[in-house]
Amino acid sequence: MREPQLVIINASLAQTLGLEADALTDAALFTGNTLPPGAQPLAQAYAGHQYAHFTMLGDGRAILLGEQLTPSGGRFDIQLKGSGPTPFSRRGDGRAALGPMLREYIISEAMHALGIPTTRSLAVTTTGEPVFRPEALPGAVLTRVAASHLRVGTFEYAAARDEKPALQALADHTWQRHYPELAQAEAPYVALLEAMVERQAKLISQWQLVGFIHGVMNTDNMALSGETIDYGPCAFMDSYHPATVFSSIDRNGRYAYGQQPHIAQWNLARLAEALLPLLHDDEATAIVLANEAIERFEAHFKHHWLTGMRAKLGLFAAEDNDALLVKALLDWMQQAKADFTNTFAALSRPESAALSSDTSYHDWHERWQERRARQPQTPSFVIAHMQRHNPAYIPRNHKVEEALAAAVDNADLSVMHRLLAVLAKPYDHTQDHPDYLAPSGAEAYRTFCGT
């Protein structure tokens, strides 16, 4: 890179990783110009179903620098994204533009603050060189930190090459790294599939509970660690509607908000297909075991989602009609075009009856109050509990765009820093930042992959 310059560095993440602060002032480390001692960079091979079509892929613009062992004993991958072509670049330039890399930094840090498993951003560095998309844009490199970069597509790659020893080695590495509790399982590969299904079901439920839309849920974008990975055309929903889509290339709504649980299950079915040779020596038995594991996704998802919705509504013990109560609220929100985040935040205040004069809302509110009245918890305890599960602040799409425009067009990072400071405390309902609460009001907002 011609003239690398640090744009932003995540000091708290660096400290967690146990990295030396003095060494992190060298921008060349974050572009690949200089390698850390002992680093042996590699681009990872994987395949994937992109919009349901299978293709052989691999890290086209990302290089894994290596692993970092943290002071607490954790193990994390450190990867450069946008550092140049790799053997998998498929005639691409392997570069990245500043705007999309800053978007990933903002959204991934917001997800972390929301308590949702995610890869994180350690730094964004400009390269001093332009990248050419429809227009010339400032080039940049994102330094990404992940529990690993193992994906559903990693198994698809091994399965497509019909190399059972490689597939088994990959599966062993996966459970040793992310599911060590399976070491003594009677059927470890069946147990591994079941554990990955359960972890993904929980992750997707967490997305749904905050209105997050990933935008491009291809199988190469599903991390086996259960972390959210690859923040391309992602965004947060304003007005509630299950068909909400932001990605400019998702013209048929395959990855719409309401479709995300179904797509996750579909992706996991592709993972199960890749794992068949390890599940049982008899193929028919392996298929039965795989189907049983995949079918459990729906029950896992519903459990985690409904548990989360109960927390958002201040409901503690489970009752049979809780799902119907939640559905009635969501139906009203869809009909009223109510803001998803602000509605739940408003319900978390001591007085919530005046959200709407609509009869259907008042009917729902009465049912909700009757449901809460059957609990022994005090109103103040319930409100505090709800506020811990209903964010007041999310990365509002127009505020993200505002921060990116200031950074890219005017080299002004102050707007982004203010946004990050608010997003670092999403559940702090005492913050007084009305500009960060309001939805954009733009129905036609579109996001782009940035590749």
MOZIPE-V987109 format. One record per residue. N is the residue number from 1. RES is the residue in three letters. SS is DSSP state (~ for helix, > for strand, _ for the rest). PHI is phi in radians with two decimals (* if undefined). NEAR is the number of other C-alpha atoms within 10 Angstrom. Layout:
n=N res=RES ss=SS phi=PHI near=NEAR
n=N res=RES ss=SS phi=PHI near=NEAR
This chain:
n=1 res=MET ss=_ phi=* near=17
n=2 res=ARG ss=_ phi=-1.19 near=10
n=3 res=GLU ss=_ phi=-2.43 near=13
n=4 res=PRO ss=_ phi=-1.14 near=22
n=5 res=GLN ss=> phi=-2.44 near=19
n=6 res=LEU ss=> phi=-1.15 near=20
n=7 res=VAL ss=> phi=-1.68 near=17
n=8 res=ILE ss=> phi=-2.71 near=18
n=9 res=ILE ss=> phi=-2.30 near=18
n=10 res=ASN ss=_ phi=-1.61 near=14
n=11 res=ALA ss=~ phi=-1.12 near=14
n=12 res=SER ss=~ phi=-1.19 near=10
n=13 res=LEU ss=~ phi=-1.17 near=16
n=14 res=ALA ss=~ phi=-1.02 near=18
n=15 res=GLN ss=~ phi=-1.13 near=13
n=16 res=THR ss=~ phi=-1.05 near=12
n=17 res=LEU ss=~ phi=-1.30 near=20
n=18 res=GLY ss=_ phi=1.39 near=14
n=19 res=LEU ss=_ phi=-1.46 near=16
n=20 res=GLU ss=_ phi=-1.39 near=10
n=21 res=ALA ss=~ phi=-1.04 near=10
n=22 res=ASP ss=~ phi=-1.10 near=7
n=23 res=ALA ss=~ phi=-1.29 near=10
n=24 res=LEU ss=~ phi=-1.51 near=16
n=25 res=THR ss=~ phi=-1.53 near=13
n=26 res=ASP ss=_ phi=-1.56 near=13
n=27 res=ALA ss=~ phi=-1.05 near=21
n=28 res=ALA ss=~ phi=-1.08 near=19
n=29 res=LEU ss=~ phi=-1.14 near=18
n=30 res=PHE ss=~ phi=-1.71 near=30
n=31 res=THR ss=_ phi=-2.16 near=27
n=32 res=GLY ss=_ phi=1.62 near=19
n=33 res=ASN ss=_ phi=-1.09 near=14
n=34 res=THR ss=_ phi=-2.18 near=11
n=35 res=LEU ss=_ phi=-1.80 near=14
n=36 res=PRO ss=_ phi=-1.11 near=13
n=37 res=PRO ss=_ phi=-0.96 near=6
n=38 res=GLY ss=_ phi=1.49 near=8
n=39 res=ALA ss=_ phi=-1.25 near=11
n=40 res=GLN ss=_ phi=-2.26 near=11
n=41 res=PRO ss=_ phi=-1.04 near=17
n=42 res=LEU ss=> phi=-2.62 near=15
n=43 res=ALA ss=_ phi=-1.78 near=20
n=44 res=GLN ss=_ phi=-1.50 near=18
n=45 res=ALA ss=_ phi=-1.51 near=18
n=46 res=TYR ss=_ phi=-2.77 near=24
n=47 res=ALA ss=> phi=-2.05 near=23
n=48 res=GLY ss=> phi=3.06 near=26
n=49 res=HIS ss=> phi=-1.65 near=20
n=50 res=GLN ss=> phi=-1.81 near=15
n=51 res=TYR ss=_ phi=0.88 near=13
n=52 res=ALA ss=_ phi=1.31 near=13
n=53 res=HIS ss=> phi=-1.92 near=8
n=54 res=PHE ss=> phi=-1.40 near=14
n=55 res=THR ss=> phi=-2.64 near=15
n=56 res=MET ss=> phi=-1.44 near=15
n=57 res=LEU ss=_ phi=-2.16 near=20
n=58 res=GLY ss=_ phi=2.11 near=22
n=59 res=ASP ss=_ phi=-1.19 near=20
n=60 res=GLY ss=_ phi=-1.31 near=24
n=61 res=ARG ss=_ phi=-2.42 near=24
n=62 res=ALA ss=> phi=-2.34 near=28
n=63 res=ILE ss=> phi=-2.23 near=24
n=64 res=LEU ss=> phi=-1.45 near=21
n=65 res=LEU ss=> phi=-1.33 near=20
n=66 res=GLY ss=> phi=2.69 near=15
n=67 res=GLU ss=> phi=-1.93 near=17
n=68 res=GLN ss=> phi=-2.06 near=17
n=69 res=LEU ss=> phi=-1.59 near=13
n=70 res=THR ss=_ phi=-1.47 near=15
n=71 res=PRO ss=_ phi=-1.01 near=12
n=72 res=SER ss=_ phi=-1.54 near=9
n=73 res=GLY ss=_ phi=1.68 near=9
n=74 res=GLY ss=_ phi=-1.28 near=12
n=75 res=ARG ss=> phi=-2.23 near=16
n=76 res=PHE ss=> phi=-2.34 near=19
n=77 res=ASP ss=> phi=-1.38 near=17
n=78 res=ILE ss=> phi=-2.09 near=23
n=79 res=GLN ss=> phi=-2.31 near=27
n=80 res=LEU ss=> phi=-1.70 near=25
n=81 res=LYS ss=> phi=-2.05 near=24
n=82 res=GLY ss=_ phi=1.75 near=26
n=83 res=SER ss=> phi=-1.53 near=26
n=84 res=GLY ss=_ phi=2.38 near=20
n=85 res=PRO ss=_ phi=-1.15 near=19
n=86 res=THR ss=_ phi=-2.19 near=20
n=87 res=PRO ss=_ phi=-1.07 near=15
n=88 res=PHE ss=_ phi=-1.87 near=19
n=89 res=SER ss=_ phi=-1.29 near=18
n=90 res=ARG ss=_ phi=0.90 near=13
n=91 res=ARG ss=_ phi=1.22 near=10
n=92 res=GLY ss=_ phi=-1.45 near=13
n=93 res=ASP ss=_ phi=-1.49 near=17
n=94 res=GLY ss=_ phi=1.22 near=22
n=95 res=ARG ss=> phi=-1.77 near=24
n=96 res=ALA ss=_ phi=-2.43 near=28
n=97 res=ALA ss=> phi=-1.68 near=25
n=98 res=LEU ss=~ phi=-1.07 near=26
n=99 res=GLY ss=~ phi=-0.99 near=21
n=100 res=PRO ss=~ phi=-1.08 near=22
n=101 res=MET ss=~ phi=-1.24 near=27
n=102 res=LEU ss=~ phi=-1.20 near=26
n=103 res=ARG ss=~ phi=-1.05 near=22
n=104 res=GLU ss=~ phi=-1.09 near=23
n=105 res=TYR ss=~ phi=-1.05 near=25
n=106 res=ILE ss=~ phi=-1.10 near=23
n=107 res=ILE ss=~ phi=-1.23 near=24
n=108 res=SER ss=~ phi=-1.17 near=23
n=109 res=GLU ss=~ phi=-1.22 near=24
n=110 res=ALA ss=~ phi=-1.12 near=25
n=111 res=MET ss=~ phi=-1.11 near=24
n=112 res=HIS ss=~ phi=-1.06 near=16
n=113 res=ALA ss=~ phi=-1.16 near=18
n=114 res=LEU ss=_ phi=-1.31 near=22
n=115 res=GLY ss=_ phi=1.50 near=12
n=116 res=ILE ss=_ phi=-1.79 near=21
n=117 res=PRO ss=_ phi=-0.95 near=21
n=118 res=THR ss=> phi=-2.76 near=25
n=119 res=THR ss=_ phi=-1.15 near=28
n=120 res=ARG ss=> phi=-2.27 near=26
n=121 res=SER ss=> phi=-1.91 near=26
n=122 res=LEU ss=> phi=-1.56 near=23
n=123 res=ALA ss=> phi=-2.84 near=25
n=124 res=VAL ss=> phi=-2.20 near=27
n=125 res=THR ss=> phi=-2.27 near=25
n=126 res=THR ss=> phi=-1.40 near=26
n=127 res=THR ss=> phi=-1.75 near=28
n=128 res=GLY ss=> phi=1.39 near=14
n=129 res=GLU ss=> phi=-2.23 near=17
n=130 res=PRO ss=> phi=-1.38 near=17
n=131 res=VAL ss=> phi=-2.02 near=19
n=132 res=PHE ss=> phi=-1.97 near=14
n=133 res=ARG ss=_ phi=-1.97 near=11
n=134 res=PRO ss=_ phi=-1.09 near=6
n=135 res=GLU ss=_ phi=-2.50 near=7
n=136 res=ALA ss=> phi=-1.35 near=11
n=137 res=LEU ss=> phi=-2.29 near=17
n=138 res=PRO ss=> phi=-1.16 near=17
n=139 res=GLY ss=> phi=-1.38 near=23
n=140 res=ALA ss=> phi=-2.70 near=32
n=141 res=VAL ss=> phi=-2.21 near=32
n=142 res=LEU ss=> phi=-1.73 near=28
n=143 res=THR ss=> phi=-1.72 near=27
n=144 res=ARG ss=> phi=-1.85 near=25
n=145 res=VAL ss=> phi=-2.05 near=24
n=146 res=ALA ss=> phi=-2.51 near=22
n=147 res=ALA ss=_ phi=-1.04 near=23
n=148 res=SER ss=_ phi=-3.02 near=21
n=149 res=HIS ss=_ phi=-1.93 near=24
n=150 res=LEU ss=_ phi=-1.26 near=21
n=151 res=ARG ss=> phi=-2.28 near=23
n=152 res=VAL ss=~ phi=-0.94 near=27
n=153 res=GLY ss=~ phi=-1.14 near=30
n=154 res=THR ss=~ phi=-1.15 near=26
n=155 res=PHE ss=~ phi=-1.22 near=27
n=156 res=GLU ss=~ phi=-1.08 near=27
n=157 res=TYR ss=~ phi=-1.10 near=23
n=158 res=ALA ss=~ phi=-1.11 near=22
n=159 res=ALA ss=~ phi=-1.18 near=20
n=160 res=ALA ss=~ phi=-1.13 near=13
n=161 res=ARG ss=_ phi=-1.50 near=10
n=162 res=ASP ss=_ phi=0.96 near=13
n=163 res=GLU ss=_ phi=-2.03 near=12
n=164 res=LYS ss=~ phi=-1.06 near=14
n=165 res=PRO ss=~ phi=-1.04 near=11
n=166 res=ALA ss=~ phi=-1.17 near=14
n=167 res=LEU ss=~ phi=-1.08 near=23
n=168 res=GLN ss=~ phi=-1.16 near=17
n=169 res=ALA ss=~ phi=-1.09 near=11
n=170 res=LEU ss=~ phi=-1.16 near=16
n=171 res=ALA ss=~ phi=-1.12 near=19
n=172 res=ASP ss=~ phi=-1.07 near=17
n=173 res=HIS ss=~ phi=-1.10 near=14
n=174 res=THR ss=~ phi=-1.15 near=19
n=175 res=TRP ss=~ phi=-1.28 near=22
n=176 res=GLN ss=~ phi=-1.15 near=13
n=177 res=ARG ss=~ phi=-1.44 near=13
n=178 res=HIS ss=~ phi=-2.02 near=17
n=179 res=TYR ss=_ phi=-2.38 near=17
n=180 res=PRO ss=~ phi=-1.10 near=13
n=181 res=GLU ss=~ phi=-1.16 near=10
n=182 res=LEU ss=~ phi=-1.55 near=17
n=183 res=ALA ss=_ phi=-0.96 near=14
n=184 res=GLN ss=_ phi=-1.77 near=8
n=185 res=ALA ss=_ phi=-1.12 near=11
n=186 res=GLU ss=_ phi=-1.13 near=9
n=187 res=ALA ss=_ phi=-2.17 near=13
n=188 res=PRO ss=~ phi=-1.07 near=17
n=189 res=TYR ss=~ phi=-1.37 near=21
n=190 res=VAL ss=~ phi=-1.14 near=22
n=191 res=ALA ss=~ phi=-1.10 near=18
n=192 res=LEU ss=~ phi=-1.11 near=25
n=193 res=LEU ss=~ phi=-1.04 near=24
n=194 res=GLU ss=~ phi=-1.07 near=20
n=195 res=ALA ss=~ phi=-1.19 near=18
n=196 res=MET ss=~ phi=-1.18 near=25
n=197 res=VAL ss=~ phi=-1.08 near=27
n=198 res=GLU ss=~ phi=-1.13 near=21
n=199 res=ARG ss=~ phi=-1.18 near=18
n=200 res=GLN ss=~ phi=-1.19 near=25
n=201 res=ALA ss=~ phi=-1.06 near=26
n=202 res=LYS ss=~ phi=-1.16 near=22
n=203 res=LEU ss=~ phi=-1.06 near=21
n=204 res=ILE ss=~ phi=-1.12 near=24
n=205 res=SER ss=~ phi=-1.08 near=24
n=206 res=GLN ss=~ phi=-1.16 near=21
n=207 res=TRP ss=~ phi=-1.02 near=21
n=208 res=GLN ss=~ phi=-1.10 near=20
n=209 res=LEU ss=~ phi=-1.26 near=19
n=210 res=VAL ss=~ phi=-2.03 near=21
n=211 res=GLY ss=_ phi=1.32 near=24
n=212 res=PHE ss=> phi=-1.50 near=20
n=213 res=ILE ss=> phi=-2.11 near=26
n=214 res=HIS ss=_ phi=-1.15 near=25
n=215 res=GLY ss=_ phi=1.72 near=27
n=216 res=VAL ss=_ phi=-2.61 near=24
n=217 res=MET ss=_ phi=-1.47 near=21
n=218 res=ASN ss=_ phi=-1.22 near=21
n=219 res=THR ss=~ phi=-1.15 near=27
n=220 res=ASP ss=~ phi=-1.33 near=28
n=221 res=ASN ss=~ phi=-1.89 near=22
n=222 res=MET ss=_ phi=-2.00 near=25
n=223 res=ALA ss=> phi=-1.46 near=24
n=224 res=LEU ss=_ phi=-1.28 near=28
n=225 res=SER ss=_ phi=-1.26 near=24
n=226 res=GLY ss=_ phi=1.53 near=24
n=227 res=GLU ss=_ phi=-1.67 near=20
n=228 res=THR ss=> phi=-1.25 near=24
n=229 res=ILE ss=_ phi=-2.41 near=23
n=230 res=ASP ss=_ phi=1.15 near=21
n=231 res=TYR ss=_ phi=-1.57 near=24
n=232 res=GLY ss=_ phi=-1.66 near=20
n=233 res=PRO ss=_ phi=-1.49 near=23
n=234 res=CYS ss=_ phi=-1.39 near=23
n=235 res=ALA ss=> phi=-2.94 near=25
n=236 res=PHE ss=> phi=-1.88 near=23
n=237 res=MET ss=_ phi=-1.26 near=25
n=238 res=ASP ss=_ phi=-1.60 near=24
n=239 res=SER ss=> phi=-1.13 near=23
n=240 res=TYR ss=_ phi=-1.27 near=22
n=241 res=HIS ss=_ phi=-2.82 near=21
n=242 res=PRO ss=_ phi=-1.07 near=16
n=243 res=ALA ss=_ phi=-1.54 near=12
n=244 res=THR ss=_ phi=-1.08 near=20
n=245 res=VAL ss=_ phi=-2.36 near=30
n=246 res=PHE ss=_ phi=-2.02 near=25
n=247 res=SER ss=> phi=-1.10 near=23
n=248 res=SER ss=_ phi=-1.17 near=13
n=249 res=ILE ss=_ phi=-1.76 near=15
n=250 res=ASP ss=_ phi=-1.60 near=15
n=251 res=ARG ss=_ phi=-1.25 near=11
n=252 res=ASN ss=_ phi=-1.82 near=8
n=253 res=GLY ss=_ phi=1.26 near=16
n=254 res=ARG ss=_ phi=-1.01 near=19
n=255 res=TYR ss=_ phi=-1.89 near=26
n=256 res=ALA ss=_ phi=-1.10 near=24
n=257 res=TYR ss=~ phi=-0.87 near=24
n=258 res=GLY ss=~ phi=-1.26 near=18
n=259 res=GLN ss=~ phi=-1.55 near=16
n=260 res=GLN ss=~ phi=-1.02 near=23
n=261 res=PRO ss=~ phi=-1.09 near=23
n=262 res=HIS ss=~ phi=-1.16 near=15
n=263 res=ILE ss=~ phi=-1.18 near=19
n=264 res=ALA ss=~ phi=-1.05 near=21
n=265 res=GLN ss=~ phi=-1.13 near=20
n=266 res=TRP ss=~ phi=-1.07 near=16
n=267 res=ASN ss=~ phi=-1.06 near=23
n=268 res=LEU ss=~ phi=-1.17 near=25
n=269 res=ALA ss=~ phi=-1.13 near=20
n=270 res=ARG ss=~ phi=-1.18 near=18
n=271 res=LEU ss=~ phi=-1.10 near=25
n=272 res=ALA ss=~ phi=-1.07 near=27
n=273 res=GLU ss=~ phi=-1.05 near=17
n=274 res=ALA ss=~ phi=-1.15 near=22
n=275 res=LEU ss=~ phi=-1.48 near=26
n=276 res=LEU ss=~ phi=-0.85 near=22
n=277 res=PRO ss=~ phi=-1.05 near=20
n=278 res=LEU ss=~ phi=-1.65 near=20
n=279 res=LEU ss=~ phi=-1.32 near=24
n=280 res=HIS ss=_ phi=-2.94 near=18
n=281 res=ASP ss=_ phi=-1.17 near=10
n=282 res=ASP ss=_ phi=-1.55 near=11
n=283 res=GLU ss=~ phi=-1.06 near=13
n=284 res=ALA ss=~ phi=-1.09 near=11
n=285 res=THR ss=~ phi=-1.15 near=13
n=286 res=ALA ss=~ phi=-1.06 near=20
n=287 res=ILE ss=~ phi=-1.14 near=18
n=288 res=VAL ss=~ phi=-1.08 near=13
n=289 res=LEU ss=~ phi=-1.08 near=18
n=290 res=ALA ss=~ phi=-1.13 near=23
n=291 res=ASN ss=~ phi=-1.08 near=14
n=292 res=GLU ss=~ phi=-1.07 near=13
n=293 res=ALA ss=~ phi=-1.16 near=22
n=294 res=ILE ss=~ phi=-1.17 near=22
n=295 res=GLU ss=~ phi=-1.14 near=14
n=296 res=ARG ss=~ phi=-1.31 near=15
n=297 res=PHE ss=~ phi=-0.97 near=24
n=298 res=GLU ss=~ phi=-1.06 near=15
n=299 res=ALA ss=~ phi=-1.16 near=12
n=300 res=HIS ss=~ phi=-1.07 near=17
n=301 res=PHE ss=~ phi=-1.08 near=23
n=302 res=LYS ss=~ phi=-1.05 near=16
n=303 res=HIS ss=~ phi=-1.09 near=15
n=304 res=HIS ss=~ phi=-1.19 near=19
n=305 res=TRP ss=~ phi=-1.17 near=22
n=306 res=LEU ss=~ phi=-1.20 near=17
n=307 res=THR ss=~ phi=-1.05 near=18
n=308 res=GLY ss=~ phi=-1.15 near=21
n=309 res=MET ss=~ phi=-1.16 near=22
n=310 res=ARG ss=~ phi=-1.05 near=21
n=311 res=ALA ss=~ phi=-1.12 near=18
n=312 res=LYS ss=~ phi=-1.15 near=23
n=313 res=LEU ss=_ phi=-1.77 near=23
n=314 res=GLY ss=_ phi=1.26 near=25
n=315 res=LEU ss=_ phi=-1.86 near=23
n=316 res=PHE ss=_ phi=-1.85 near=15
n=317 res=ALA ss=_ phi=-1.17 near=11
n=318 res=ALA ss=_ phi=-1.37 near=11
n=319 res=GLU ss=_ phi=-2.23 near=10
n=320 res=ASP ss=_ phi=-1.06 near=7
n=321 res=ASN ss=_ phi=-1.65 near=10
n=322 res=ASP ss=~ phi=-1.08 near=18
n=323 res=ALA ss=~ phi=-1.10 near=16
n=324 res=LEU ss=~ phi=-1.18 near=10
n=325 res=LEU ss=~ phi=-1.12 near=17
n=326 res=VAL ss=~ phi=-1.12 near=16
n=327 res=LYS ss=~ phi=-1.03 near=12
n=328 res=ALA ss=~ phi=-1.09 near=16
n=329 res=LEU ss=~ phi=-1.15 near=17
n=330 res=LEU ss=~ phi=-1.13 near=18
n=331 res=ASP ss=~ phi=-1.07 near=15
n=332 res=TRP ss=~ phi=-1.12 near=16
n=333 res=MET ss=~ phi=-1.03 near=18
n=334 res=GLN ss=~ phi=-1.13 near=16
n=335 res=GLN ss=~ phi=-1.13 near=12
n=336 res=ALA ss=~ phi=-1.53 near=14
n=337 res=LYS ss=_ phi=0.94 near=14
n=338 res=ALA ss=_ phi=-1.32 near=18
n=339 res=ASP ss=> phi=-1.20 near=20
n=340 res=PHE ss=~ phi=-1.08 near=21
n=341 res=THR ss=~ phi=-1.16 near=24
n=342 res=ASN ss=~ phi=-1.18 near=20
n=343 res=THR ss=~ phi=-1.12 near=18
n=344 res=PHE ss=~ phi=-1.20 near=21
n=345 res=ALA ss=~ phi=-1.11 near=22
n=346 res=ALA ss=~ phi=-1.17 near=17
n=347 res=LEU ss=~ phi=-1.14 near=21
n=348 res=SER ss=_ phi=-1.47 near=25
n=349 res=ARG ss=_ phi=-1.58 near=16
n=350 res=PRO ss=_ phi=-0.98 near=12
n=351 res=GLU ss=_ phi=-1.99 near=9
n=352 res=SER ss=_ phi=-2.25 near=14
n=353 res=ALA ss=~ phi=-1.22 near=15
n=354 res=ALA ss=~ phi=-1.63 near=12
n=355 res=LEU ss=~ phi=-1.09 near=14
n=356 res=SER ss=_ phi=-2.75 near=12
n=357 res=SER ss=_ phi=-1.57 near=9
n=358 res=ASP ss=_ phi=-1.12 near=11
n=359 res=THR ss=~ phi=-1.07 near=9
n=360 res=SER ss=~ phi=-1.12 near=13
n=361 res=TYR ss=~ phi=-1.17 near=20
n=362 res=HIS ss=~ phi=-1.12 near=15
n=363 res=ASP ss=~ phi=-1.09 near=11
n=364 res=TRP ss=~ phi=-1.12 near=16
n=365 res=HIS ss=~ phi=-1.06 near=19
n=366 res=GLU ss=~ phi=-1.11 near=12
n=367 res=ARG ss=~ phi=-1.07 near=13
n=368 res=TRP ss=~ phi=-1.11 near=18
n=369 res=GLN ss=~ phi=-1.13 near=11
n=370 res=GLU ss=~ phi=-1.11 near=11
n=371 res=ARG ss=~ phi=-1.12 near=16
n=372 res=ARG ss=~ phi=-1.18 near=19
n=373 res=ALA ss=~ phi=-1.18 near=13
n=374 res=ARG ss=_ phi=-1.49 near=10
n=375 res=GLN ss=_ phi=-1.87 near=14
n=376 res=PRO ss=_ phi=-1.45 near=9
n=377 res=GLN ss=_ phi=-1.17 near=13
n=378 res=THR ss=_ phi=-1.26 near=10
n=379 res=PRO ss=~ phi=-0.97 near=14
n=380 res=SER ss=~ phi=-1.16 near=11
n=381 res=PHE ss=~ phi=-1.14 near=10
n=382 res=VAL ss=~ phi=-1.12 near=22
n=383 res=ILE ss=~ phi=-1.07 near=17
n=384 res=ALA ss=~ phi=-1.08 near=15
n=385 res=HIS ss=~ phi=-1.12 near=18
n=386 res=MET ss=~ phi=-1.10 near=24
n=387 res=GLN ss=~ phi=-1.19 near=24
n=388 res=ARG ss=_ phi=-1.35 near=17
n=389 res=HIS ss=_ phi=-2.08 near=24
n=390 res=ASN ss=_ phi=-2.11 near=28
n=391 res=PRO ss=_ phi=-1.14 near=24
n=392 res=ALA ss=_ phi=-1.45 near=26
n=393 res=TYR ss=_ phi=-2.22 near=26
n=394 res=ILE ss=_ phi=-2.25 near=31
n=395 res=PRO ss=_ phi=-1.27 near=25
n=396 res=ARG ss=_ phi=-1.02 near=21
n=397 res=ASN ss=~ phi=-1.02 near=20
n=398 res=HIS ss=~ phi=-1.24 near=16
n=399 res=LYS ss=~ phi=-1.28 near=20
n=400 res=VAL ss=~ phi=-1.10 near=19
n=401 res=GLU ss=~ phi=-1.09 near=16
n=402 res=GLU ss=~ phi=-1.06 near=14
n=403 res=ALA ss=~ phi=-1.16 near=23
n=404 res=LEU ss=~ phi=-1.17 near=24
n=405 res=ALA ss=~ phi=-1.10 near=17
n=406 res=ALA ss=~ phi=-1.10 near=15
n=407 res=ALA ss=~ phi=-1.24 near=19
n=408 res=VAL ss=~ phi=-1.37 near=16
n=409 res=ASP ss=~ phi=-1.45 near=11
n=410 res=ASN ss=~ phi=-2.17 near=9
n=411 res=ALA ss=_ phi=0.93 near=11
n=412 res=ASP ss=_ phi=-1.89 near=14
n=413 res=LEU ss=_ phi=-1.56 near=16
n=414 res=SER ss=~ phi=-1.11 near=12
n=415 res=VAL ss=~ phi=-1.14 near=16
n=416 res=MET ss=~ phi=-1.16 near=22
n=417 res=HIS ss=~ phi=-1.12 near=14
n=418 res=ARG ss=~ phi=-1.14 near=11
n=419 res=LEU ss=~ phi=-1.09 near=21
n=420 res=LEU ss=~ phi=-1.08 near=19
n=421 res=ALA ss=~ phi=-1.12 near=11
n=422 res=VAL ss=~ phi=-1.21 near=20
n=423 res=LEU ss=~ phi=-1.21 near=26
n=424 res=ALA ss=_ phi=-1.21 near=17
n=425 res=LYS ss=_ phi=-2.26 near=17
n=426 res=PRO ss=_ phi=-1.17 near=23
n=427 res=TYR ss=_ phi=-1.71 near=21
n=428 res=ASP ss=_ phi=-1.53 near=16
n=429 res=HIS ss=_ phi=-1.36 near=18
n=430 res=THR ss=_ phi=-1.56 near=7
n=431 res=GLN ss=_ phi=-1.06 near=12
n=432 res=ASP ss=_ phi=-1.99 near=10
n=433 res=HIS ss=_ phi=-2.31 near=12
n=434 res=PRO ss=~ phi=-1.01 near=8
n=435 res=ASP ss=~ phi=-1.12 near=9
n=436 res=TYR ss=~ phi=-1.65 near=18
n=437 res=LEU ss=_ phi=-1.67 near=16
n=438 res=ALA ss=_ phi=-1.33 near=16
n=439 res=PRO ss=_ phi=-1.20 near=20
n=440 res=SER ss=_ phi=-1.26 near=14
n=441 res=GLY ss=_ phi=1.40 near=12
n=442 res=ALA ss=_ phi=-1.64 near=10
n=443 res=GLU ss=_ phi=-1.27 near=10
n=444 res=ALA ss=_ phi=-1.76 near=7
n=445 res=TYR ss=_ phi=-1.08 near=14
n=446 res=ARG ss=_ phi=-2.28 near=15
n=447 res=THR ss=> phi=-2.06 near=18
n=448 res=PHE ss=_ phi=-2.32 near=14
n=449 res=CYS ss=_ phi=-1.14 near=15
n=450 res=GLY ss=_ phi=1.47 near=15
n=451 res=THR ss=_ phi=-1.58 near=14
